[in-house]
């Protein structure tokens, strides 16, 4: 998979972006404020992530997604490692990420890429989303926050 920045004249891969975050409003906000990167295989966009500057020296990895037909092949890990490299190159000192309490695979992926849990934003998904979301048979209620120093 080749990873590159989305050009200003390209349409963002909304279907993929919405896999990671069902809120179109939040996705559009992230795209406006962040740097969007796409992963391509045979000219097809199969992966995406957005790097969102949040506080001085800190950037958050948001909207990470791999096309469902290509999941489980290491592309997610490749995108996370790329995001860490880009954030380091841009001079950020800390990279953060958040995921739902039910995201067993995501929690494994981020920890395998060097992130450590820093806290829990309790009730985040109840406060910010209108409908109840379930994943792995578990309701998504709290956001697990992770970070790593760059
Ligand atoms: N237990 C232990 N390890 C697990 C696991 C589990 N239940 N599920 C995944 N992993 C590990 C994999 O084994 C792999 O590690 P390895 O390389 O050491 O074997 C690592 O996590 C990532 O696997 P990878 O194949 O790179 O992930 P992927 O390409 O399937 O992408 C997502 C992962 C999360 C990006 C993808 O599933 C996705 O797009 N999901 C929907 C959107 C989403 O939830 N985005 C994240 C928002 S926080």
Boltz pocket constraint, residues with backbone or C-beta under 6 A from the ligand:
constraints:
  - pocket:
      binder: B
      contacts: [[A, 19], [A, 20], [A, 63], [A, 64], [A, 65], [A, 66], [A, 67], [A, 70], [A, 71], [A, 72], [A, 73], [A, 74], [A, 75], [A, 76], [A, 77], [A, 78], [A, 98], [A, 99], [A, 100], [A, 103], [A, 104], [A, 105], [A, 106], [A, 108], [A, 109], [A, 112]]
      max_distance: 6.0
